[in-house]
């Protein structure tokens, strides 16, 4: 007999993604295992060699490319959020394939109108053949200024085919700064890393920010190239309102 709170274990691109809970909401938060289509908004996610969105086996994600136009697949019911609010999100992630990828894939809060404002994590291409994908924290305000952690840190890597659980927490501090903590744990064991940094200063936060979407996104790059990766996310929990 199936457990009442457990759904099937989907297999995507040879990688097992575990789903533990169905869609639930509480005051200002959403938790979704994507056992059904979340009906998120798609913008540019199925053109320019991109092919990502809802996956019927229980995840969001797909194929990401390097493209000259920004794209996203996101929950656009998010409202009233900014760098002045405490924000968290968590879930599972797997990089299922790499076909000479050269680009950036983002997961977090952003402004759906121009993607200038952003707060979350950014996944970058490997430095060389056979290397792991790189991960960094990224914050961008309405003025386009950005702060990020060192993507060359060897402790922050995602291995192809390995499933990870991540927790991202942002706390605005009374002095105008902001603190971000990211913890990543290998679902198969043997890997765990945590980083806590003060990314923001008073001038950075005072420039303003608007977050009206949460999800997957790619920034515009200089040219379109057939350099692809497959990334999937599941069991997401995130804020939709203050």
Backbone bond lengths (Angstrom), bond angles and torsions (degrees), N, CA, C in turn:
res aa  C-N    CA-C-N  psi(-1)  N-CA   C-N-CA  omega(-1)  CA-C   N-CA-C  phi
1 X - - - 1.475 - - 1.527 109.41 -
2 X 1.325 115.69 135.59 1.466 119.05 -179.05 1.518 110.86 -72.02
3 X 1.319 114.27 146.59 1.464 119.99 172.81 1.526 108.00 -67.12
4 X 1.319 120.26 137.72 1.467 121.74 -175.27 1.508 114.25 -64.95
5 X 1.328 118.72 -19.58 1.466 121.22 -179.01 1.525 111.98 -111.98
6 X 1.326 116.72 17.10 1.457 119.47 -178.53 1.527 109.47 -120.96
7 X 1.317 116.59 133.59 1.451 119.90 177.36 1.515 108.56 -107.41
8 X 1.337 116.34 175.39 1.455 120.64 -177.19 1.525 111.81 -59.48
9 X 1.296 117.41 159.80 1.451 123.33 -179.51 1.526 108.80 -97.53
10 X 1.321 118.48 100.05 1.453 120.17 -175.06 1.522 112.20 -73.70
11 X 1.322 115.56 147.05 1.451 122.25 176.53 1.517 108.00 -113.80
12 X 1.326 116.74 114.46 1.453 121.69 -177.48 1.519 108.63 -120.77
13 X 1.327 115.21 121.48 1.466 121.33 178.73 1.522 111.18 51.26
14 X 1.330 116.12 38.37 1.458 120.68 177.46 1.499 114.38 79.57
15 X 1.334 118.48 6.78 1.465 122.04 -177.12 1.517 109.01 -116.59
16 X 1.310 117.45 129.34 1.460 122.49 -179.51 1.515 110.03 -82.60
17 X 1.325 116.22 126.86 1.455 121.91 176.72 1.521 107.91 -115.36
18 X 1.321 117.42 121.57 1.463 122.36 -175.53 1.522 110.09 -90.82
19 X 1.344 116.40 127.89 1.453 122.22 178.07 1.518 109.23 -112.43
20 X 1.319 117.48 124.12 1.457 121.18 -173.14 1.516 114.04 -111.86
21 X 1.335 119.04 -15.62 1.449 120.00 -176.08 1.515 110.16 -147.73
22 X 1.330 115.81 154.21 1.452 120.30 179.15 1.520 109.87 -90.58
23 X 1.332 116.34 -172.47 1.454 121.40 -178.87 1.523 110.26 -70.34
24 X 1.329 116.75 125.11 1.456 121.41 176.13 1.516 109.38 -139.15
25 X 1.317 116.21 155.86 1.461 121.06 175.84 1.516 109.01 -133.26
26 X 1.326 115.70 151.37 1.455 122.52 170.91 1.519 106.10 -143.03
27 X 1.305 118.26 -174.42 1.460 121.31 -174.66 1.526 111.15 -56.08
28 X 1.327 116.52 103.26 1.454 121.41 174.91 1.503 116.32 76.63
29 X 1.339 119.07 9.43 1.465 120.56 -179.51 1.530 110.52 -134.99
30 X 1.331 115.32 156.10 1.458 122.80 176.66 1.518 108.61 -131.93
31 X 1.330 116.95 138.74 1.462 122.25 170.51 1.522 107.58 -124.91
32 X 1.337 116.95 129.22 1.458 120.02 -173.87 1.523 110.38 -142.89
33 X 1.347 116.58 129.01 1.464 120.65 175.73 1.520 111.51 -97.68
34 X 1.346 117.02 -0.88 1.464 123.49 175.28 1.525 113.09 62.12
35 X 1.326 116.31 32.28 1.455 119.55 171.70 1.523 110.82 -70.60
36 X 1.335 116.49 -17.04 1.462 122.22 170.62 1.528 108.41 -131.99
37 X 1.323 115.76 162.10 1.461 121.93 -177.97 1.531 109.98 -63.41
38 X 1.358 118.66 123.80 1.463 120.44 -179.48 1.532 113.12 -78.34
39 X 1.349 116.59 -7.37 1.468 121.37 -179.14 1.527 112.18 57.06
40 X 1.326 115.22 42.77 1.459 119.77 174.08 1.529 110.29 -70.78
41 X 1.317 115.34 166.61 1.463 122.09 179.54 1.524 110.30 -87.47
42 X 1.328 115.69 134.09 1.463 121.46 179.01 1.518 109.76 -112.42
43 X 1.321 116.73 130.87 1.464 121.84 177.26 1.526 108.87 -136.32
44 X 1.303 117.12 107.92 1.463 121.62 179.07 1.510 114.22 71.60
45 X 1.338 118.37 11.28 1.464 120.99 -173.89 1.529 113.40 -85.71
46 X 1.321 117.15 -4.48 1.464 120.34 179.94 1.523 112.10 -126.80
47 X 1.332 117.48 21.24 1.467 122.76 176.71 1.526 108.77 -131.36
48 X 1.330 116.24 173.53 1.472 121.66 178.14 1.533 111.79 54.54
49 X 1.330 115.58 40.59 1.472 123.83 178.46 1.523 113.76 74.67
50 X 1.348 118.32 -3.97 1.463 120.36 171.52 1.525 109.47 -74.36
51 X 1.316 116.64 148.45 1.457 121.84 171.08 1.527 107.84 -154.51
52 X 1.340 115.73 74.59 1.458 119.21 -178.71 1.520 111.12 -134.98
53 X 1.320 115.50 155.46 1.449 122.96 -176.34 1.512 109.19 165.43
54 X 1.336 116.72 -139.55 1.456 120.59 177.28 1.520 110.36 -82.27
55 X 1.342 115.51 134.50 1.460 120.99 176.12 1.519 108.26 -107.34
56 X 1.357 118.51 125.30 1.469 120.92 -174.45 1.515 115.11 -64.30
57 X 1.331 118.65 -10.87 1.460 120.21 176.48 1.521 112.29 -88.84
58 X 1.343 116.92 9.19 1.458 119.86 170.07 1.503 116.24 102.70
59 X 1.335 117.71 51.73 1.458 121.55 178.42 1.523 108.29 -165.23
60 X 1.324 116.53 170.55 1.459 121.76 168.11 1.523 107.31 -119.42
61 X 1.311 115.41 147.94 1.453 120.53 -177.66 1.514 110.16 136.49
62 X 1.326 116.32 -155.85 1.455 121.53 -178.22 1.511 110.47 142.03
63 X 1.337 115.81 -139.73 1.462 121.82 -176.38 1.520 110.41 -96.94
64 X 1.324 115.68 128.17 1.466 123.00 177.72 1.519 109.08 -115.60
65 X 1.332 116.10 141.30 1.459 121.49 -178.47 1.527 109.62 -124.87
66 X 1.312 115.15 173.27 1.466 121.23 169.78 1.525 106.65 -89.91
67 X 1.329 117.73 119.79 1.458 120.81 -175.10 1.524 110.96 -137.76
68 X 1.334 114.85 154.06 1.463 121.08 -177.58 1.524 112.22 -80.21
69 X 1.333 117.66 -8.01 1.460 122.45 -179.99 1.531 108.87 -119.92
70 X 1.341 116.48 135.98 1.467 120.77 178.59 1.527 110.26 -66.35
71 X 1.334 116.07 155.08 1.457 120.79 -179.80 1.523 109.43 -145.86
72 X 1.350 115.06 163.31 1.467 118.65 173.09 1.520 111.10 -160.17
73 X 1.332 114.74 159.04 1.461 124.05 168.11 1.513 105.01 -135.25
74 X 1.338 117.40 113.01 1.463 119.07 -165.76 1.515 113.10 -154.75
75 X 1.326 114.10 160.92 1.454 123.30 170.38 1.527 107.27 -80.96
76 X 1.331 116.66 110.71 1.461 120.33 -177.37 1.529 111.70 -101.65
77 X 1.339 116.38 18.20 1.468 119.65 171.08 1.527 110.78 -85.84
78 X 1.319 117.06 -5.17 1.472 121.98 176.50 1.525 108.92 -60.98
79 X 1.326 117.25 138.59 1.467 119.53 -179.69 1.521 110.20 -154.20
80 X 1.329 113.99 150.56 1.460 120.84 171.94 1.512 116.16 73.32
81 X 1.345 118.38 16.34 1.464 120.89 -177.94 1.530 111.21 -103.42
82 X 1.331 115.44 151.08 1.463 122.05 179.13 1.523 108.80 -159.94
83 X 1.314 116.69 -176.37 1.459 121.98 177.24 1.529 112.41 -69.93
84 X 1.325 116.86 -4.64 1.458 120.46 176.46 1.525 112.41 -90.85
85 X 1.341 117.29 2.77 1.465 121.44 -179.38 1.524 110.95 -115.60
86 X 1.323 115.70 144.50 1.462 120.46 172.65 1.526 108.33 -69.56
87 X 1.334 116.54 129.14 1.463 121.17 -174.54 1.527 110.17 -134.96
88 X 1.311 115.61 141.52 1.456 120.37 175.64 1.522 108.91 -139.21
89 X 1.316 116.16 157.22 1.458 121.43 164.28 1.521 108.23 -156.14
90 X 1.322 115.84 153.15 1.452 120.83 -179.68 1.519 109.63 -151.93
91 X 1.332 115.17 161.02 1.454 119.89 179.35 1.517 110.96 170.18
92 X 1.320 115.35 -164.86 1.463 122.31 177.67 1.521 109.56 -116.00
93 X 1.319 115.81 147.89 1.463 120.79 -178.32 1.518 109.88 -142.54
94 X 1.329 116.05 145.44 1.459 121.52 175.16 1.522 108.98 -143.45
95 X 1.318 116.11 137.03 1.463 121.97 170.14 1.517 106.47 -95.88
96 X 1.320 116.17 108.36 1.461 121.21 -169.26 1.520 113.38 -90.00
97 X 1.330 118.26 -23.16 1.465 119.87 -178.11 1.518 110.15 -157.36
98 X 1.309 116.41 152.12 1.458 123.08 175.88 1.520 109.04 -136.85
99 X 1.332 115.62 117.95 1.453 121.02 177.05 1.530 108.61 -119.55
100 X 1.354 112.33 70.40 1.466 120.63 178.25 1.527 111.88 60.26
101 X 1.331 116.37 40.23 1.462 120.70 -176.03 1.523 111.41 -62.48
102 X 1.327 115.68 142.27 1.464 122.73 176.31 1.522 107.07 -146.07
103 X 1.324 116.69 89.30 1.451 119.95 -177.23 1.514 111.54 177.37
104 X 1.340 115.74 -166.90 1.453 122.43 -177.09 1.526 109.71 -128.52
105 X 1.328 116.93 138.05 1.462 122.93 172.67 1.524 107.50 -123.60
106 X 1.331 116.08 129.74 1.459 120.74 -176.19 1.525 111.31 -113.72
107 X 1.333 115.24 149.34 1.459 122.45 173.96 1.510 107.84 -136.26
108 X 1.325 116.76 120.05 1.451 119.28 -179.98 1.514 112.09 161.40
109 X 1.339 114.84 -157.29 1.460 123.18 -178.68 1.532 109.29 -94.29
110 X 1.345 116.51 139.90 1.463 118.37 179.32 1.529 110.90 -157.26
111 X 1.330 115.49 171.98 1.457 122.65 175.27 1.526 107.91 -90.84
112 X 1.327 117.11 115.63 1.461 121.21 -175.05 1.527 112.86 -66.29
113 X 1.329 117.77 -18.06 1.458 120.12 -175.46 1.523 113.14 -76.82
114 X 1.335 117.06 -34.03 1.467 118.41 -178.78 1.529 113.63 -144.52
115 X 1.320 117.90 -6.87 1.463 124.12 -179.33 1.532 113.18 60.57
116 X 1.326 117.69 16.97 1.469 119.50 176.53 1.527 109.42 -68.86
117 X 1.329 117.58 -48.30 1.458 122.31 178.77 1.530 108.76 -78.00
118 X 1.328 117.09 131.10 1.465 120.27 -179.52 1.521 109.91 -155.72
119 X 1.340 115.28 145.64 1.462 121.53 172.52 1.521 107.87 -146.97
120 X 1.330 116.32 118.30 1.455 119.34 179.69 1.510 111.91 165.90
121 X 1.328 115.65 -145.93 1.463 121.06 -179.66 1.525 109.64 -115.18
122 X 1.308 114.34 152.42 1.458 121.45 178.90 1.525 108.80 -127.57
123 X 1.324 116.30 131.39 1.458 122.91 178.57 1.518 107.83 -105.76
124 X 1.330 116.07 127.26 1.453 121.86 -176.81 1.524 110.29 -116.36
125 X 1.331 114.85 158.99 1.457 121.26 -178.70 1.533 111.81 -61.68
126 X 1.326 117.85 155.75 1.471 120.35 175.24 1.525 110.57 -61.32
127 X 1.323 115.69 155.18 1.462 119.83 178.62 1.520 112.13 -74.03
128 X 1.317 116.71 -25.86 1.456 120.51 -178.60 1.507 111.11 -157.04
129 X 1.323 116.92 171.48 1.455 121.67 -179.32 1.524 110.59 -58.99
130 X 1.318 116.30 129.96 1.455 120.95 178.88 1.510 115.01 84.84
131 X 1.345 117.42 -6.78 1.461 120.26 179.62 1.527 110.56 -79.94
132 X 1.340 115.93 163.48 1.452 121.66 176.77 1.526 110.65 -79.53
133 X 1.342 115.77 159.82 1.461 120.94 174.23 1.523 109.80 -71.63
134 X 1.331 116.50 149.45 1.457 122.00 -178.54 1.527 110.88 -98.81
135 X 1.345 116.01 150.33 1.465 122.08 -179.47 1.521 108.87 -129.66
136 X 1.334 116.27 138.58 1.463 119.05 174.05 1.524 109.42 -144.04
137 X 1.327 115.77 161.82 1.458 122.58 171.75 1.515 108.15 -86.55
138 X 1.336 116.71 142.53 1.468 119.94 -178.23 1.521 109.89 -139.20
139 X 1.351 116.15 131.36 1.459 122.51 173.38 1.525 107.91 -130.37
140 X 1.355 116.02 131.57 1.466 122.05 177.08 1.525 108.33 -132.59
141 X 1.356 116.49 137.01 1.460 119.87 179.03 1.530 110.79 -101.61
142 X 1.343 115.83 -178.23 1.463 120.80 -175.42 1.521 112.99 -65.45
143 X 1.323 117.17 -22.13 1.459 120.74 178.72 1.522 112.58 -82.41
144 X 1.331 117.09 -5.94 1.451 121.06 -179.92 1.513 114.21 90.37
145 X 1.345 116.55 -0.90 1.462 119.30 175.45 1.520 109.33 -71.01
146 X 1.324 117.06 145.47 1.452 118.84 -179.49 1.515 111.49 -136.05
147 X 1.317 114.80 152.46 1.449 122.75 173.00 1.518 107.17 -130.02
148 X 1.327 116.14 139.49 1.451 120.41 -176.70 1.514 110.31 -148.64
149 X 1.311 116.56 158.16 1.456 121.15 174.51 1.518 109.75 -86.96
150 X 1.314 116.86 170.11 1.457 122.76 -174.57 1.521 110.61 -74.04
151 X 1.340 116.44 112.79 1.463 120.11 179.94 1.522 112.40 -73.00
152 X 1.333 117.44 -7.40 1.459 120.50 -179.90 1.525 112.33 -92.31
153 X 1.334 117.26 -2.56 1.461 120.78 178.43 1.530 109.32 -61.86
154 X 1.326 117.98 118.86 1.473 120.10 -175.91 1.521 114.27 -66.39
155 X 1.348 117.72 -13.26 1.454 120.18 179.24 1.530 111.93 -77.99
156 X 1.319 116.73 -15.62 1.459 120.68 -175.30 1.514 109.92 -109.86
157 X 1.347 114.75 83.45 1.458 122.10 -177.06 1.530 109.31 -137.18
158 X 1.328 116.15 146.01 1.457 122.26 173.36 1.525 108.10 -118.14
159 X 1.328 115.80 122.45 1.454 121.80 -177.68 1.522 110.19 -84.81
160 X 1.304 116.36 137.24 1.449 122.75 179.32 1.534 110.67 -55.47
161 X 1.336 116.37 128.47 1.457 121.46 177.30 1.511 115.76 85.57
162 X 1.325 118.35 -6.23 1.465 121.99 -179.57 1.531 109.81 -94.77
163 X 1.324 117.50 132.44 1.459 121.87 176.75 1.526 109.93 -87.64
164 X 1.323 116.48 138.39 1.462 122.30 -179.15 1.525 109.81 -129.94
165 X 1.332 115.10 148.31 1.456 121.04 169.11 1.523 108.10 -104.15
166 X 1.321 116.79 135.78 1.466 120.75 -178.83 1.527 109.94 -129.05
167 X 1.334 115.16 150.01 1.463 122.83 173.18 1.518 108.15 -134.10
168 X 1.325 115.89 123.88 1.471 123.04 -179.01 1.518 107.49 -116.11
169 X 1.346 116.32 128.27 1.459 121.18 179.77 1.520 109.97 -132.36
170 X 1.326 116.17 128.87 1.468 121.06 175.84 1.523 108.50 -119.04
171 X 1.353 115.83 131.07 1.462 121.95 -179.67 1.526 109.74 -126.22
172 X 1.344 119.13 115.76 1.468 120.42 173.30 1.520 109.45 -73.78
173 X 1.324 116.87 131.25 1.458 121.01 -176.70 1.528 110.60 -98.22
174 X 1.336 118.39 154.08 1.468 121.61 -175.63 1.524 113.95 -59.88
175 X 1.342 118.10 -27.77 1.464 120.27 -177.49 1.523 113.28 -83.79
176 X 1.333 117.47 8.88 1.461 120.52 178.90 1.506 113.72 96.64
177 X 1.328 117.82 -13.10 1.454 120.64 176.29 1.531 110.33 -78.34
178 X 1.309 115.81 176.53 1.451 121.52 174.02 1.512 109.11 -143.34
179 X 1.308 116.82 144.58 1.464 121.21 -178.60 1.521 109.84 -118.88
180 X 1.331 116.04 134.88 1.454 122.30 179.59 1.520 109.34 -119.58
181 X 1.324 115.87 134.80 1.459 121.52 175.22 1.531 108.80 -124.92
182 X 1.312 116.56 130.64 1.460 122.25 176.67 1.520 108.66 -126.21
183 X 1.324 116.13 128.48 1.459 121.93 175.70 1.525 108.69 -122.68
184 X 1.327 116.59 130.37 1.458 122.58 179.23 1.519 108.14 -124.75
185 X 1.326 116.22 130.57 1.462 121.88 -179.51 1.516 109.86 -130.33
186 X 1.327 117.42 131.25 1.451 121.46 176.13 1.518 110.27 -68.59
187 X 1.338 117.11 127.18 1.460 120.13 -177.35 1.517 112.02 -66.97
188 X 1.337 116.40 -22.66 1.458 119.68 177.44 1.514 112.69 -90.05
189 X 1.348 116.60 4.52 1.465 120.62 -178.31 1.515 111.71 84.75
190 X 1.316 115.25 168.72 1.456 120.38 174.61 1.509 115.43 85.42
191 X 1.336 117.74 -0.44 1.459 118.88 178.44 1.519 109.21 -147.33
192 X 1.314 116.44 128.90 1.457 121.34 174.24 1.522 108.33 -157.07
193 X 1.321 116.05 132.58 1.457 120.56 178.72 1.517 108.77 -144.55
194 X 1.322 116.58 143.84 1.452 121.13 178.87 1.520 108.98 -136.66
195 X 1.312 116.01 139.49 1.457 121.68 -178.92 1.513 108.89 -136.21
196 X 1.310 117.12 130.31 1.456 122.04 176.36 1.522 108.50 -126.96
197 X 1.342 116.29 121.13 1.463 120.12 -175.67 1.522 110.12 -136.76
198 X 1.328 115.67 150.98 1.456 121.54 171.49 1.530 106.65 -92.51
199 X 1.332 115.28 98.66 1.459 120.51 -175.21 1.521 113.19 -81.67
200 X 1.332 117.22 -30.28 1.451 119.94 -163.89 1.518 112.85 -115.25
201 X 1.312 115.64 149.33 1.455 122.20 172.76 1.513 109.43 -115.18
202 X 1.327 116.05 174.29 1.461 121.39 -176.44 1.531 110.93 -59.89
203 X 1.336 118.33 -43.41 1.460 120.99 -179.02 1.521 111.34 -66.16
204 X 1.315 116.91 -34.33 1.461 120.36 179.87 1.521 110.43 -65.35
205 X 1.309 117.62 -48.41 1.465 120.92 -179.35 1.517 112.15 -68.62
206 X 1.337 117.87 -36.98 1.462 120.91 -176.24 1.523 112.22 -69.43
207 X 1.325 118.45 -15.64 1.466 121.40 176.51 1.521 111.87 -69.59
208 X 1.346 116.19 -13.54 1.448 120.49 175.74 1.521 113.52 94.02
209 X 1.318 115.06 161.16 1.458 121.21 178.46 1.517 108.57 -165.53
210 X 1.324 115.88 149.29 1.457 122.00 177.91 1.519 108.72 -135.68
211 X 1.324 115.94 122.58 1.458 120.84 176.99 1.535 108.41 -118.17
212 X 1.323 116.17 107.65 1.457 121.34 179.86 1.527 111.71 -123.13
213 X 1.322 116.05 19.24 1.463 121.56 176.69 1.520 109.23 -155.13
214 X 1.337 115.44 151.57 1.459 120.90 172.28 1.521 107.50 -137.63
215 X 1.342 114.96 131.76 1.457 118.18 177.35 1.508 112.30 161.52
216 X 1.336 115.02 -151.66 1.461 123.39 -178.33 1.526 109.58 -95.99
217 X 1.324 116.04 143.14 1.463 119.86 -178.16 1.521 110.08 -153.59
218 X 1.321 115.26 157.24 1.467 121.28 172.11 1.521 108.65 -129.48
219 X 1.320 118.31 134.61 1.464 120.40 176.85 1.523 110.39 -78.28
220 X 1.321 116.60 159.88 1.460 120.84 175.83 1.527 109.94 -69.49
221 X 1.313 116.33 133.68 1.459 122.15 175.46 1.531 108.91 -110.90
222 X 1.328 116.79 178.80 1.460 119.59 -172.02 1.526 113.67 -69.80
223 X 1.334 118.29 -35.21 1.462 121.65 -177.17 1.526 109.85 -145.37
224 X 1.343 115.79 160.42 1.453 121.05 171.33 1.522 108.99 -80.95
225 X 1.321 115.60 134.68 1.462 119.65 176.83 1.521 109.23 -142.68
226 X 1.319 115.12 145.48 1.457 120.53 178.92 1.521 109.08 -83.70
227 X 1.345 114.03 65.96 1.463 122.30 177.19 1.514 106.81 -123.51
228 X 1.314 117.44 110.51 1.458 121.89 -163.00 1.520 113.13 -121.35
229 X 1.320 115.17 155.22 1.456 122.58 169.33 1.520 108.33 -142.24
230 X 1.328 116.67 156.14 1.458 121.84 173.20 1.523 108.67 -114.99
231 X 1.332 115.82 124.93 1.456 122.33 -179.80 1.522 108.75 -132.75
232 X 1.342 116.38 135.75 1.464 121.66 179.46 1.526 110.00 -128.96
233 X 1.329 115.17 145.06 1.461 122.88 179.95 1.520 108.84 -129.31
234 X 1.327 116.48 141.56 1.457 121.10 -178.16 1.528 109.85 -145.49
235 X 1.339 115.47 167.91 1.468 122.73 178.05 1.520 111.87 49.59
236 X 1.318 116.26 52.37 1.457 121.47 -177.91 1.519 111.72 -85.89
237 X 1.326 115.36 140.40 1.457 123.37 170.36 1.516 107.00 -130.12
238 X 1.358 116.85 132.37 1.461 119.34 -175.92 1.530 109.91 -159.02
239 X 1.342 115.89 164.02 1.445 121.64 178.87 1.538 110.86 -83.51
240 X 1.325 115.64 144.46 1.470 120.70 173.60 1.526 112.08 -118.58
241 X 1.328 117.58 -11.23 1.463 122.43 -179.96 1.521 108.38 -158.86
242 X 1.351 117.69 159.64 1.468 120.62 178.39 1.520 113.04 -58.61
